[in-house]
Amino acid sequence: MFPKLTTIATTIVVCLLATSCGPSTIVQCNQLINSINKGNSLVNAKTSYDAETTNQLAGELKEIAVELENLELEDENLLEFQNDFVQTFKDLSQAFIQMSLALETSKQLEASFEGRQKFNDAKNQLNLAGQTANKVAQNKDALLDQLVTYCQEK
């Protein structure tokens, strides 16, 4: 009788330890959402975009991607969200780098026909990078809505 009782007690303890050792899904959700919100705040805080501030923002967004990548999540769904957001912030960073390069190019032009062509190329590059950033941001917002819904169900 005692061996069975010992086995049952051991099984219960192991089950309790297995489920209580790691952070809960809610804690993991909060970690992920807090990092995402940091990135969102960076974008929303900028009031003017010149080549320097845009390049700085690109670097800060890349840091957010690294921060997200370094989160130690266990929930499989949250791991998928994590990977998606890492890529999203990398894509946003790249779009802002492209905008910064276009802005920098437009500052260094001569008043000539060739300068005008370079200006138009830079303007097109800036527009394309801006469109890319907007599309990535829209996808990020939709993904964030999905994450919040998932986390509310937990």
Secondary structure by P-SEA (a helix, b strand, c coil): caaaaaaaaaaaaaaaaaacccccaaaaaaaaaaaaaaaaaaaaacccccaaaaaaaaaaaaaaaaaaaacccccaaaaaaaaaaaaaaaaaaaaaaaaaaaaaaaacccccaaaaaaaaaaaaaaaaaaaaaaaaaaaaaaaaaaaaaaaaac
